[in-house]
Structure formats: structure tokens, C-alpha cells
Amino acid sequence: MTNSTKIVIVGAGPAGLACAIVLARAGRQVVVREWKDPVGHRFHDDFQGLENWTRELDVLEELAAAGITADFDHHSFDRGTVFGPSGHRYAVKGRRPLFSLLRRGSGQGKLDAALLAQASAAGVEVRFGDREKTFADVGVLAAGPLEAGVIAAGHVFETDMPDGAWPALGDDVAPGGYAYLLVQGGRGTVASCMFTGFRDQARHVRAAEEFFRAHAGLEMRNARGFGGYGAYRWPRSAMQGVHPVIGEHAGFQDALAGFGIRHAIRSGVLAAECLLTGNDYVARWKSELGPLLEAGIVNRWLFGLGGEAGMRIASRKLATGDAGGVLRRAYDLITFRRLALPLARRRYRKALEDLSCSHVDCDCVWYLHGDHGSAGANEKAGETV
């Protein structure tokens, strides 16, 4: 690759746009090809969290170090209330922000729109409505999740509730996962984040909203439904032929809680740096992201084994001291996690499929809105991710 080589990135999500920004600011010619229009088309003004516990480096400092400006609307939360399966509440607090609350979609102040603006300002050409069928260019694959290991569904709304964050554990409100209520500045998002039981999505959403009405005083006006899905797995190489694969296209998402924005952006930055320097992308992601992905897979496996009893233990533990420190230590590959890793990795070598959703007459968000049977650039020859 020379300085005049055109670099093509398939996908305009956070991973693809972060990759494009780094490359363009290094003087490279970059084209981003995105099938859907507009940017952030999968999202509906819902709140999401940019986690700040898997690394010692603050996430906003990490973005700045990569040359990405946090000029999207964001609000740092260092505390919240966690509800265990019995409804018992636990106050949690971190010595630094636990996460930054942001909104997804194409509107002003949202993450996706902000990254698109930075990419365009750096000279990136972004082509919407351009679906990649063949891929022989120098470039990167960032087409987003091609399967669903987790779904989230609920409502975005207006409210007079005070700002806050309320996650809740329990198989009724979110089988294998958690429900959450997030409120900031008169806006709110309430959802069930499910790792199984997709076919009963509507029931779990109702249960989550009833729970938060009873335990957190949920009040909604002008509520609008939304839903999303994500993919996580342990990739073989995160390469397809000679092309780096980044973000959820590769499965780079935390398997425990489904947080993927930070991993996605970091993988895009790593791919860009390797294209610029000629370094080995596989070695870089396995060094920087690999331990976190492995810990997430072990945590997900253990979480499933623990059931609701384990959820109660986790809730209590988060309320003892620095919640961010507790979460960070959960991503250390200490001895017992290393011993469990082969079993957990075998479970997640392939993308997780929810057996309740057969993709036939199912009302879950993955069945209704997922890109089934058409992987775009993933249909090429070469090593799969």
C-alpha cells in the first residue's frame, strides 16, 4: 500500500468510521461504503453506555489519544441503583465514571452523526446506499453484526423523572441478561437486554417496564418502541482473506453485558494503525482486545451457570466499595478464569444462537429487522473471521 492507495471500508458504524478517521488524518484516501441510509440507521435515539471499567485508561482519554473528539452529547455516571432478582436494591458508586451515557442515531449530538461529521471533515468519502458485493480493494470489513447473540427491546420516552441509571437482574425481566432504565435531561430509555428467550421478547419488555414502575417510579410520555441486536464470539483471526474485520462484524463485543462501542472503536483504530505501519493486525487485536474478550466469554459462561443466585451475589458485590474496581477485576484473567477459558471458548467459538428464535413467525427484533441470509461482503472467499 502506498500513500495514494484508495482504502475502502465496508460499513459506517463506530468501528468503520473510527478506522476511516485515523486513516484520513494520516493523509490516506478513504472511501466508506454503507448499504443503509442514514448513518446509525439501526438506532432510534436510544441511550447507550460507553463503558469505562474494562481498562485503567479513561474511555474519553482513549478516544482523544486516537484522535477522535468526544463532540457528541455525553453524560458521565459514577453511580446508580442495581436491583437483584428479588427486587432488592443496591446503591453502587465508582471512584471515577462507570460509563458515559450517549445517544445513537443520525440526529444532532448523537454518536453516529458525530463520527460521520469528523470523518467527512477529515476528507473521507462516505457513500450511502452502496452495498458491497465483491471486495478486492485494499480495505477493512466493518459491516456490523451478522447474527444475534443478544437483543434489546423497549421504549424511548419523555419524562419528568430525575436523571439516573437503574439496571435490574432477573430471568423474568431479561433472561440471561438485564433490564435497564436510563434517564437524562427529560429523556429516557427502558429496555430488556436478553441473551436468550427472544421469542418472548414482548413479555419480557412488559415485565421490565412493570418492574421499573413499581421499583423506580417509571413515568413515560410519548413513548416510542425500539429494538436492537448484537453479536459476540471468539473470532479465529478477525481476518477475511487479507482484509481486517472489525467491530461486531468480527464479534468484538463484551459477552457478559453486551457493551460493544468501546471494543468496536478500538478495533477500528487498531486496523487503521496496522494498515499505516504494516504491523500484524491479528497480533495487535489479540494482544489488546484478546484478554478482555476472553474474560468476557468466561464471565458470560459463569453468569449462565450461576443463575439468579449468582445474580444476587453479583449485585451485592457491586455495592461494596468502588463498583468500577469490582467490574475491572472481573476482566482480569486470574487463575480460575484461565482454567475455565477452554470450556467457555469452546461454547463461544461460533456465534451464539438463541434456540427459541427459529426465524419463523417470531416477533423478536432480530427476526423482524436482522439482515438474514445476506452477509454482503462476508460472502467472499478466504478465511472467515
One Martini backbone bead per residue (centre of mass of N, CA, C, O) as a GRO file, in nm:
protein
  385
    1MET     BB    1   0.095   0.036   0.023
    2THR     BB    2   0.026   0.362  -0.058
    3ASN     BB    3  -0.060   0.692  -0.028
    4SER     BB    4  -0.259   0.650  -0.301
    5THR     BB    5  -0.423   0.438  -0.180
    6LYS     BB    6  -0.730   0.309  -0.179
    7ILE     BB    7  -0.953   0.289   0.101
    8VAL     BB    8  -1.190   0.045   0.198
    9ILE     BB    9  -1.497   0.070   0.389
   10VAL     BB   10  -1.731  -0.156   0.529
   11GLY     BB   11  -1.901   0.056   0.705
   12ALA     BB   12  -2.078   0.317   0.931
   13GLY     BB   13  -1.982   0.263   1.202
   14PRO     BB   14  -1.778   0.312   1.461
   15ALA     BB   15  -1.551   0.137   1.344
   16GLY     BB   16  -1.535   0.249   1.052
   17LEU     BB   17  -1.506   0.555   1.125
   18ALA     BB   18  -1.256   0.536   1.300
   19CYS     BB   19  -1.075   0.421   1.083
   20ALA     BB   20  -1.112   0.657   0.879
   21ILE     BB   21  -1.002   0.887   1.053
   22VAL     BB   22  -0.713   0.784   1.092
   23LEU     BB   23  -0.639   0.759   0.792
   24ALA     BB   24  -0.707   1.049   0.692
   25ARG     BB   25  -0.515   1.197   0.903
   26ALA     BB   26  -0.265   1.039   0.745
   27GLY     BB   27  -0.339   1.092   0.417
   28ARG     BB   28  -0.560   0.907   0.320
   29GLN     BB   29  -0.766   0.742   0.093
   30VAL     BB   30  -1.120   0.732   0.177
   31VAL     BB   31  -1.385   0.480   0.159
   32VAL     BB   32  -1.726   0.459   0.254
   33ARG     BB   33  -1.948   0.173   0.254
   34GLU     BB   34  -2.310   0.202   0.277
   35TRP     BB   35  -2.610   0.053   0.256
   36LYS     BB   36  -2.743   0.240   0.441
   37ASP     BB   37  -2.996   0.504   0.523
   38PRO     BB   38  -2.857   0.640   0.753
   39VAL     BB   39  -2.674   0.695   0.995
   40GLY     BB   40  -2.772   0.490   1.243
   41HIS     BB   41  -3.029   0.312   1.143
   42ARG     BB   42  -3.059   0.103   1.400
   43PHE     BB   43  -3.137   0.365   1.556
   44HIS     BB   44  -3.367   0.554   1.817
   45ASP     BB   45  -3.252   0.754   2.044
   46ASP     BB   46  -3.102   0.574   2.230
   47PHE     BB   47  -2.957   0.479   2.511
   48GLN     BB   48  -2.605   0.439   2.583
   49GLY     BB   49  -2.301   0.276   2.692
   50LEU     BB   50  -1.968   0.388   2.768
   51GLU     BB   51  -1.747   0.210   2.897
   52ASN     BB   52  -1.516   0.239   3.219
   53TRP     BB   53  -1.377  -0.070   3.322
   54THR     BB   54  -1.170  -0.250   3.140
   55ARG     BB   55  -0.980   0.003   3.185
   56GLU     BB   56  -0.766   0.235   3.315
   57LEU     BB   57  -0.830   0.401   3.085
   58ASP     BB   58  -1.006   0.646   2.994
   59VAL     BB   59  -1.227   0.657   2.737
   60LEU     BB   60  -1.189   0.959   2.651
   61GLU     BB   61  -0.880   0.940   2.638
   62GLU     BB   62  -0.871   0.720   2.424
   63LEU     BB   63  -0.999   0.881   2.199
   64ALA     BB   64  -0.799   1.119   2.198
   65ALA     BB   65  -0.544   0.942   2.131
   66ALA     BB   66  -0.688   0.866   1.838
   67GLY     BB   67  -0.839   1.145   1.734
   68ILE     BB   68  -1.118   1.145   1.892
   69THR     BB   69  -1.394   1.337   1.938
   70ALA     BB   70  -1.620   1.425   2.212
   71ASP     BB   71  -1.882   1.583   2.031
   72PHE     BB   72  -2.091   1.434   2.178
   73ASP     BB   73  -2.340   1.356   2.368
   74HIS     BB   74  -2.245   1.340   2.722
   75HIS     BB   75  -2.279   1.144   3.037
   76SER     BB   76  -2.155   1.096   3.349
   77PHE     BB   77  -2.152   0.794   3.552
   78ASP     BB   78  -2.089   0.701   3.916
   79ARG     BB   79  -2.393   0.598   3.957
   80GLY     BB   80  -2.647   0.370   4.107
   81THR     BB   81  -2.913   0.117   4.071
   82VAL     BB   82  -2.933  -0.219   4.175
   83PHE     BB   83  -3.132  -0.501   4.089
   84GLY     BB   84  -3.231  -0.782   4.200
   85PRO     BB   85  -3.436  -1.055   4.156
   86SER     BB   86  -3.606  -0.962   4.427
   87GLY     BB   87  -3.576  -0.624   4.428
   88HIS     BB   88  -3.328  -0.553   4.555
   89ARG     BB   89  -3.140  -0.274   4.651
   90TYR     BB   90  -2.826  -0.127   4.511
   91ALA     BB   91  -2.581   0.088   4.581
   92VAL     BB   92  -2.366   0.241   4.337
   93LYS     BB   93  -2.004   0.326   4.313
   94GLY     BB   94  -1.750   0.527   4.170
   95ARG     BB   95  -1.435   0.688   4.151
   96ARG     BB   96  -1.534   0.685   3.860
   97PRO     BB   97  -1.671   0.666   3.580
   98LEU     BB   98  -1.860   0.399   3.450
   99PHE     BB   99  -2.012   0.583   3.229
  100SER     BB  100  -2.126   0.700   2.911
  101LEU     BB  101  -2.394   0.875   2.806
  102LEU     BB  102  -2.560   0.802   2.493
  103ARG     BB  103  -2.662   0.853   2.156
  104ARG     BB  104  -2.831   0.697   1.883
  105GLY     BB  105  -2.780   0.805   1.543
  106SER     BB  106  -2.850   1.091   1.309
  107GLY     BB  107  -2.856   1.314   1.503
  108GLN     BB  108  -2.792   1.563   1.691
  109GLY     BB  109  -2.535   1.451   1.919
  110LYS     BB  110  -2.476   1.180   1.804
  111LEU     BB  111  -2.247   0.948   1.758
  112ASP     BB  112  -2.276   0.882   1.454
  113ALA     BB  113  -2.287   1.176   1.350
  114ALA     BB  114  -2.014   1.269   1.469
  115LEU     BB  115  -1.830   1.067   1.317
  116LEU     BB  116  -1.913   1.153   1.035
  117ALA     BB  117  -1.817   1.447   1.057
  118GLN     BB  118  -1.517   1.380   1.111
  119ALA     BB  119  -1.470   1.223   0.852
  120SER     BB  120  -1.546   1.444   0.650
  121ALA     BB  121  -1.337   1.656   0.757
  122ALA     BB  122  -1.090   1.448   0.678
  123GLY     BB  123  -1.192   1.334   0.369
  124VAL     BB  124  -1.414   1.135   0.367
  125GLU     BB  125  -1.588   0.907   0.167
  126VAL     BB  126  -1.947   0.870   0.179
  127ARG     BB  127  -2.151   0.587   0.081
  128PHE     BB  128  -2.476   0.554   0.034
  129GLY     BB  129  -2.643   0.285  -0.092
  130ASP     BB  130  -2.371   0.081  -0.085
  131ARG     BB  131  -2.341  -0.244  -0.178
  132GLU     BB  132  -2.124  -0.496  -0.117
  133LYS     BB  133  -2.019  -0.774  -0.333
  134THR     BB  134  -1.723  -0.702  -0.384
  135PHE     BB  135  -1.366  -0.749  -0.252
  136ALA     BB  136  -1.045  -0.611  -0.378
  137ASP     BB  137  -0.964  -0.405  -0.196
  138VAL     BB  138  -0.823  -0.200   0.008
  139GLY     BB  139  -0.930  -0.300   0.344
  140VAL     BB  140  -1.236  -0.303   0.550
  141LEU     BB  141  -1.451  -0.485   0.771
  142ALA     BB  142  -1.781  -0.317   0.897
  143ALA     BB  143  -2.098  -0.456   0.885
  144GLY     BB  144  -2.171  -0.583   1.137
  145PRO     BB  145  -2.405  -0.781   1.250
  146LEU     BB  146  -2.477  -1.136   1.138
  147GLU     BB  147  -2.592  -1.184   1.427
  148ALA     BB  148  -2.765  -1.302   1.735
  149GLY     BB  149  -2.681  -1.291   2.097
  150VAL     BB  150  -2.837  -1.011   2.139
  151ILE     BB  151  -3.117  -0.830   2.274
  152ALA     BB  152  -3.301  -0.512   2.252
  153ALA     BB  153  -3.606  -0.389   2.415
  154GLY     BB  154  -3.837  -0.095   2.398
  155HIS     BB  155  -3.829   0.250   2.517
  156VAL     BB  156  -3.869   0.581   2.426
  157PHE     BB  157  -3.882   0.894   2.624
  158GLU     BB  158  -4.059   1.113   2.821
  159THR     BB  159  -3.974   1.301   3.133
  160ASP     BB  160  -3.970   1.391   3.503
  161MET     BB  161  -3.745   1.241   3.587
  162PRO     BB  162  -3.468   1.181   3.725
  163ASP     BB  163  -3.161   1.126   3.697
  164GLY     BB  164  -3.052   0.789   3.589
  165ALA     BB  165  -2.952   0.443   3.689
  166TRP     BB  166  -3.133   0.114   3.629
  167PRO     BB  167  -3.053  -0.196   3.691
  168ALA     BB  168  -3.186  -0.539   3.622
  169LEU     BB  169  -3.221  -0.862   3.760
  170GLY     BB  170  -3.372  -1.131   3.578
  171ASP     BB  171  -3.555  -1.367   3.395
  172ASP     BB  172  -3.816  -1.200   3.356
  173VAL     BB  173  -3.685  -0.924   3.243
  174ALA     BB  174  -3.394  -1.091   3.152
  175PRO     BB  175  -3.275  -1.349   3.000
  176GLY     BB  176  -2.935  -1.365   3.081
  177GLY     BB  177  -2.952  -1.056   3.177
  178TYR     BB  178  -3.089  -0.718   3.153
  179ALA     BB  179  -3.238  -0.441   3.275
  180TYR     BB  180  -3.309  -0.087   3.178
  181LEU     BB  181  -3.283   0.253   3.319
  182LEU     BB  182  -3.258   0.573   3.145
  183VAL     BB  183  -3.191   0.915   3.259
  184GLN     BB  184  -3.176   1.238   3.069
  185GLY     BB  185  -3.305   1.541   3.038
  186GLY     BB  186  -3.613   1.410   2.987
  187ARG     BB  187  -3.495   1.139   2.897
  188GLY     BB  188  -3.561   0.788   2.792
  189THR     BB  189  -3.468   0.437   2.865
  190VAL     BB  190  -3.631   0.116   2.819
  191ALA     BB  191  -3.512  -0.230   2.877
  192SER     BB  192  -3.450  -0.554   2.740
  193CYS     BB  193  -3.159  -0.764   2.785
  194MET     BB  194  -3.121  -1.050   2.582
  195PHE     BB  195  -2.972  -1.396   2.560
  196THR     BB  196  -3.264  -1.512   2.564
  197GLY     BB  197  -3.595  -1.551   2.473
  198PHE     BB  198  -3.688  -1.395   2.208
  199ARG     BB  199  -3.989  -1.487   2.160
  200ASP     BB  200  -4.051  -1.326   2.455
  201GLN     BB  201  -4.004  -1.020   2.432
  202ALA     BB  202  -4.271  -0.875   2.510
  203ARG     BB  203  -4.291  -0.990   2.797
  204HIS     BB  204  -4.019  -0.874   2.905
  205VAL     BB  205  -4.080  -0.579   2.859
  206ARG     BB  206  -4.327  -0.564   3.043
  207ALA     BB  207  -4.180  -0.658   3.299
  208ALA     BB  208  -3.973  -0.429   3.311
  209GLU     BB  209  -4.174  -0.190   3.327
  210GLU     BB  210  -4.323  -0.286   3.581
  211PHE     BB  211  -4.079  -0.286   3.764
  212PHE     BB  212  -4.004   0.023   3.734
  213ARG     BB  213  -4.269   0.131   3.841
  214ALA     BB  214  -4.244  -0.006   4.127
  215HIS     BB  215  -3.910   0.071   4.191
  216ALA     BB  216  -3.858   0.373   4.008
  217GLY     BB  217  -4.098   0.548   3.886
  218LEU     BB  218  -4.200   0.508   3.607
  219GLU     BB  219  -4.228   0.763   3.345
  220MET     BB  220  -4.426   0.810   3.039
  221ARG     BB  221  -4.387   0.993   2.729
  222ASN     BB  222  -4.401   0.944   2.413
  223ALA     BB  223  -4.369   0.650   2.339
  224ARG     BB  224  -4.111   0.451   2.167
  225GLY     BB  225  -4.019   0.196   1.995
  226PHE     BB  226  -3.738  -0.039   2.026
  227GLY     BB  227  -3.448  -0.210   1.865
  228GLY     BB  228  -3.175  -0.455   1.909
  229TYR     BB  229  -2.849  -0.600   1.811
  230GLY     BB  230  -2.591  -0.855   1.880
  231ALA     BB  231  -2.239  -0.969   1.854
  232TYR     BB  232  -2.062  -1.261   1.989
  233ARG     BB  233  -1.716  -1.386   1.988
  234TRP     BB  234  -1.449  -1.602   1.898
  235PRO     BB  235  -1.219  -1.529   1.685
  236ARG     BB  236  -0.978  -1.654   1.487
  237SER     BB  237  -0.862  -1.359   1.331
  238ALA     BB  238  -1.013  -1.112   1.196
  239MET     BB  239  -1.004  -1.233   0.900
  240GLN     BB  240  -1.050  -1.180   0.531
  241GLY     BB  241  -0.804  -1.280   0.413
  242VAL     BB  242  -0.660  -0.949   0.385
  243HIS     BB  243  -0.897  -0.849   0.575
  244PRO     BB  244  -0.995  -0.669   0.815
  245VAL     BB  245  -1.202  -0.724   1.106
  246ILE     BB  246  -1.454  -0.527   1.268
  247GLY     BB  247  -1.625  -0.526   1.529
  248GLU     BB  248  -1.921  -0.706   1.505
  249HIS     BB  249  -1.826  -0.861   1.259
  250ALA     BB  250  -1.610  -1.016   1.456
  251GLY     BB  251  -1.729  -1.004   1.773
  252PHE     BB  252  -1.663  -0.723   1.922
  253GLN     BB  253  -1.793  -0.806   2.233
  254ASP     BB  254  -1.924  -0.812   2.532
  255ALA     BB  255  -2.050  -1.108   2.671
  256LEU     BB  256  -2.179  -1.021   2.939
  257ALA     BB  257  -2.330  -0.711   2.864
  258GLY     BB  258  -2.300  -0.594   2.550
  259PHE     BB  259  -2.059  -0.411   2.524
  260GLY     BB  260  -1.923  -0.246   2.205
  261ILE     BB  261  -1.808   0.039   2.140
  262ARG     BB  262  -1.517   0.028   2.244
  263HIS     BB  263  -1.423  -0.218   2.082
  264ALA     BB  264  -1.492  -0.107   1.804
  265ILE     BB  265  -1.312   0.142   1.799
  266ARG     BB  266  -1.046   0.000   1.866
  267SER     BB  267  -1.040  -0.187   1.618
  268GLY     BB  268  -1.033   0.043   1.408
  269VAL     BB  269  -0.766   0.166   1.502
  270LEU     BB  270  -0.587  -0.084   1.469
  271ALA     BB  271  -0.632  -0.126   1.167
  272ALA     BB  272  -0.521   0.147   1.078
  273GLU     BB  273  -0.236   0.122   1.199
  274CYS     BB  274  -0.161  -0.136   1.034
  275LEU     BB  275  -0.188  -0.009   0.753
  276LEU     BB  276   0.031   0.217   0.807
  277THR     BB  277   0.275   0.009   0.925
  278GLY     BB  278   0.243  -0.322   0.875
  279ASN     BB  279   0.123  -0.454   1.098
  280ASP     BB  280  -0.021  -0.707   1.290
  281TYR     BB  281  -0.348  -0.737   1.350
  282VAL     BB  282  -0.378  -1.000   1.505
  283ALA     BB  283  -0.170  -0.933   1.723
  284ARG     BB  284  -0.305  -0.672   1.827
  285TRP     BB  285  -0.587  -0.776   1.912
  286LYS     BB  286  -0.485  -1.009   2.094
  287SER     BB  287  -0.337  -0.815   2.292
  288GLU     BB  288  -0.572  -0.588   2.353
  289LEU     BB  289  -0.857  -0.763   2.326
  290GLY     BB  290  -0.836  -1.062   2.403
  291PRO     BB  291  -0.851  -1.062   2.721
  292LEU     BB  292  -1.134  -0.928   2.730
  293LEU     BB  293  -1.287  -1.140   2.564
  294GLU     BB  294  -1.219  -1.381   2.742
  295ALA     BB  295  -1.343  -1.272   3.003
  296GLY     BB  296  -1.628  -1.235   2.889
  297ILE     BB  297  -1.676  -1.535   2.824
  298VAL     BB  298  -1.639  -1.642   3.109
  299ASN     BB  299  -1.854  -1.463   3.243
  300ARG     BB  300  -2.093  -1.567   3.076
  301TRP     BB  301  -2.070  -1.863   3.162
  302LEU     BB  302  -2.093  -1.814   3.471
  303PHE     BB  303  -2.361  -1.662   3.466
  304GLY     BB  304  -2.524  -1.904   3.358
  305LEU     BB  305  -2.458  -2.098   3.596
  306GLY     BB  306  -2.563  -1.913   3.844
  307GLY     BB  307  -2.799  -1.755   3.800
  308GLU     BB  308  -2.986  -1.592   4.037
  309ALA     BB  309  -2.781  -1.637   4.261
  310GLY     BB  310  -2.547  -1.494   4.112
  311MET     BB  311  -2.690  -1.220   4.085
  312ARG     BB  312  -2.699  -1.155   4.387
  313ILE     BB  313  -2.397  -1.157   4.434
  314ALA     BB  314  -2.325  -0.936   4.225
  315SER     BB  315  -2.492  -0.707   4.348
  316ARG     BB  316  -2.348  -0.696   4.623
  317LYS     BB  317  -2.057  -0.650   4.519
  318LEU     BB  318  -2.107  -0.371   4.377
  319ALA     BB  319  -2.179  -0.234   4.676
  320THR     BB  320  -1.860  -0.272   4.746
  321GLY     BB  321  -1.747   0.010   4.688
  322ASP     BB  322  -1.582   0.005   4.391
  323ALA     BB  323  -1.746  -0.075   4.108
  324GLY     BB  324  -1.524  -0.043   3.893
  325GLY     BB  325  -1.320  -0.233   4.031
  326VAL     BB  326  -1.493  -0.484   4.023
  327LEU     BB  327  -1.522  -0.494   3.713
  328ARG     BB  328  -1.223  -0.494   3.638
  329ARG     BB  329  -1.151  -0.764   3.789
  330ALA     BB  330  -1.344  -0.938   3.599
  331TYR     BB  331  -1.103  -0.890   3.356
  332ASP     BB  332  -0.915  -1.081   3.497
  333LEU     BB  333  -0.692  -1.355   3.421
  334ILE     BB  334  -0.717  -1.549   3.641
  335THR     BB  335  -0.687  -1.870   3.721
  336PHE     BB  336  -0.993  -1.961   3.707
  337ARG     BB  337  -1.039  -1.835   3.424
  338ARG     BB  338  -0.825  -1.995   3.272
  339LEU     BB  339  -0.953  -2.273   3.334
  340ALA     BB  340  -1.239  -2.191   3.194
  341LEU     BB  341  -1.174  -2.101   2.900
  342PRO     BB  342  -1.197  -2.358   2.719
  343LEU     BB  343  -1.502  -2.395   2.770
  344ALA     BB  344  -1.600  -2.113   2.686
  345ARG     BB  345  -1.472  -2.105   2.400
  346ARG     BB  346  -1.626  -2.346   2.287
  347ARG     BB  347  -1.907  -2.212   2.319
  348TYR     BB  348  -1.791  -1.928   2.146
  349ARG     BB  349  -1.673  -1.990   1.862
  350LYS     BB  350  -1.956  -1.954   1.794
  351ALA     BB  351  -2.227  -1.810   1.741
  352LEU     BB  352  -2.488  -1.731   1.917
  353GLU     BB  353  -2.796  -1.914   1.950
  354ASP     BB  354  -3.138  -1.881   1.978
  355LEU     BB  355  -3.365  -2.141   2.006
  356SER     BB  356  -3.639  -1.971   2.025
  357CYS     BB  357  -3.532  -1.851   1.742
  358SER     BB  358  -3.622  -1.962   1.407
  359HIS     BB  359  -3.720  -1.740   1.194
  360VAL     BB  360  -4.034  -1.824   1.248
  361ASP     BB  361  -4.278  -1.639   1.348
  362CYS     BB  362  -4.123  -1.400   1.487
  363ASP     BB  363  -4.117  -1.093   1.709
  364CYS     BB  364  -3.835  -1.028   1.708
  365VAL     BB  365  -3.590  -0.806   1.619
  366TRP     BB  366  -3.421  -1.008   1.453
  367TYR     BB  367  -3.641  -1.116   1.264
  368LEU     BB  368  -3.754  -0.831   1.159
  369HIS     BB  369  -3.437  -0.671   1.117
  370GLY     BB  370  -3.250  -0.866   1.020
  371ASP     BB  371  -2.976  -0.981   0.803
  372HIS     BB  372  -3.083  -1.243   0.639
  373GLY     BB  373  -2.885  -1.425   0.418
  374SER     BB  374  -2.699  -1.136   0.388
  375ALA     BB  375  -2.349  -1.064   0.410
  376GLY     BB  376  -2.214  -0.952   0.173
  377ALA     BB  377  -1.881  -0.930   0.226
  378ASN     BB  378  -1.897  -1.228   0.363
  379GLU     BB  379  -1.907  -1.391   0.066
  380LYS     BB  380  -1.618  -1.439   0.048
  381ALA     BB  381  -1.331  -1.552  -0.002
  382GLY     BB  382  -1.170  -1.703   0.260
  383GLU     BB  383  -1.111  -1.631   0.566
  384THR     BB  384  -1.277  -1.639   0.836
  385VAL     BB  385  -1.340  -1.492   1.154
   0.00000   0.00000   0.00000
